[in-house]
Amino acid sequence: MKVTKKEGRKQKTIGIDYPHESKAALEYSEGVQTFLWITETEITAGQSNHGLLEYILSPSNLNGAYRRVVSNKGASGIDRMEVGELKSYLQQHKDELITKLLSGKYRPTPVRKVEIPKASGNVRALGIPTVIDRLIQQAINQVLMPIYERQFLPESYGFRPRRSAHAALRRVQENVDAGYKYCVDMDLEKYFDTVNRTKLVELLSRTIKDGRVISLIHKFLNAGIKIGERLEKPEQGVPQGSPLSPLLGNIMLHELDKKLHQRGHRFVRYADDILIMKKSRRSAERTKSNTTKYIETKLFLRVNRAKTTVDKVTQVKFLGYGFYVSEGACRLRVHPKSWQKMRTRIREITSRSNGRGDLWRKETLSYYIKGWVNYYRLADMKSLLSRLDSWYRRRLRMVIWKQWKRIKTRYANLQRLGISRQKAWEHANTRKGYWHIANSWILSVSITNARLNKAGYIFFSDYYKKVAPL
């Protein structure tokens, strides 16, 4: 630790190797002052002398946290404060907020519970903190992340900078190519809901020596969950939806990473999705038994035994992808469940009963298709996308035909698109179903692919050609 002087007063600073802006350069962010000079006597009694909390509350770090929270937007917490109101709140209450944080008197607000449907039919519970709590958690996360990044192992990929799902999939391919064709597909039962807080605090204390920071994180964990008018205070778990939860989840599972690494296992972990790679089924079965015992007795987490399996890598789903071996090399494909989920979503967007207009449909399809293809671009799917586009264009023609509803409208539009009067009248009066007529030649030559493109619709194959790796 070093001591610097500021007009006769002393300020504690710490030598953490963390990229940040100069304190002299940024004292304000959009008119919001975010730094409070402190003296030796203002530091709360009994605190650690490492000064980590002061670093978290430094102007550059809080400014960065403010910008991140605003850019992320997100829903409001139980106080209903929107992200756009954060600036005015800080202008009025910044000094009071920082003083409470330094003195240990700050009390986080309970999170608002939101349930997100899952493809399996179950729901994922999210805890939405207030905007103020998100700001503070983001500030903590920005300081702790580079500290823990030095500790985390290369086999861990989820919620870490510059360590994407695509990189995790490439590592699986490397392991398969090296002969590790069997795997233990570990499934942790409701992982974030079952994290043992006592164990988590113990792990945090091994690295973080400023007790005030540990206490503040503990307060966030114990803030409770608001469900309607009812307040629940579960004794375990880390609420998903907060800026801190991914880091805390990685800190807990880092213990498993270390144990697997010590035992010489090949593995890939993305958040709580874990593949342990082995060369034989027998070895994989033994690893499954030992790893399950360690997770449950040392980390106090629950393993879903029904979903934790030992199989060939080509039979498992990992991060939405599947694997196959061709000419001795491991290749990637879109897993059938992911494929079906995508088709279901396209049906929902192209449904005429969703109450949305053409503009919403075009924009939503564009965002969804670009996002889906970007994520699955590593997969071999060129021919599959061609067949998918044929089905997708039929869906679009069906929607357009439904919109033309009346015979008079269909007759006029078909003629406008180049169909003869006789054929236009014949098809305008057809009693065939929407899906059947959408596959007819009359719509193929009137509502052509080029016209759909010109109307603003984007197609899977076209976008895949732009982003697919060479």
Disulfide bonds with the S-S distance in Angstrom:
none
